[in-house]
Amino acid sequence: MFVLITFLAIAEKAFGLVLSPSVIDTIQAGRIAVLPDFLPENEVTQLRADAMNLHLNGHFSTDAL
């Protein structure tokens, strides 16, 4: 829990990231919080391509989450 609170404090100061109380509650409860448009589309595209390449090269496997 301390790590989450520390991360949120750093993210707020460094990136201006402000999460709503309901999102924080969701994360603290161990559930997945979905934040539409959390990252710019060009970054999502790059991350997706990287994950696909890692998977194709046997360095990444999908989780059964």
N, C-alpha and C positions, 0 to 999 in steps of 0.2 A: 504494500500500500504506500509506504514511504517513497518508493521509487516512482510510482505513478504521480504522486503529488509533486515530487521534485521535477519530474519531466514536464508536467503541465506548467509549473512556475517558470522553468527555463524557456519553454516554447512560447509562453505568453510574452516574456520580456524580449526574447531574441527575434521572434517572428510575428508578434502581434496576434498570435493564436489565442482566441478566446472561445472556450467551449461552453455550451450551455450547461446548467446544472443537471439537466436530464441526461445529457451525453456522459457527463462525469459519473453520474449514478449508474448508468448502464455499464460503463467500463469497470467501475469499482465492484459491481455485482458479478463480474466475470463474463459478461455477455458482449456481443459484438455491436459496436456503434457504427452506423453507416453515416458518413458525412459527404453528401453530394458536393462535387466540385472542390474537394479538399486540396487536390493538387491540380496545377494547370495541365491541360490536355497534352501538351508536348512532353511533359515529364512522364505522364501516364503511358504515353506511346513508347517512350524510351525504356521505361521499366518493364513494360509488357514484352517488348522485343528481347530485352536482356533475359527475362524469365523463360521465354520460349527457347532461346538459344541454350541456356543452361539445361533445360529439360531435354532438349534434343541431343545434347552431348552427355547425358547421363549424370549431370551434376545437381539435378533438382528433381524432386518428385512431388506430386500433388498430395495434399493432406486430405484425409477423409472427413474434414471438418464440416 
